[in-house]
Amino acid sequence: MGQTSRKINFLIDNDVAREMEDLVPAGKRSKVVNEALRRELELIRRRSAVSELIEESNRGKKLSTAAIVAGLSADRETH
């Protein structure tokens, strides 16, 4: 099955829109926005994982190095 897309509506700041219009050709804007959003979502997901690890550690739960490496590997395989 091919990749599907969907149209969504959201607002961006005028200065960001102007810069994108100046720098990115009209036919490439969706691709640029998708790639930027994917990178940002990956950062958010990783920050969340680190926060969870810190939380667990603060609760006294000890994680082995192997468990941490396995968790990071699993995260990387998802993208």
VENKANOR-V39429 format. One record per backbone hydrogen bond with DSSP energy under -1.0 kcal/mol. CO is the residue of the C=O (numbers start at 0). NH is the residue of the N-H. Records with the same first field share a line. If there is no record, write none. Layout:
# VENKANOR-V39429
CO=NH  NH
This chain:
# VENKANOR-V39429
12=16
13=17
14=18
15=19
16=20
17=21
18=22
19=23
24=27
27=31
28=32
29=33
30=34
31=35
32=36
33=37
34=38
35=39
36=40
37=41
38=42
39=43
40=44
41=45
42=46
43=47
44=48
45=49
46=50
47=51
48=52
49=53
50=54
51=55
52=56
53=57
54=58
55=60
56=59
63=67
64=68
65=69
66=70
67=71
68=72
69=73
70=74
71=75
72=76
75=78
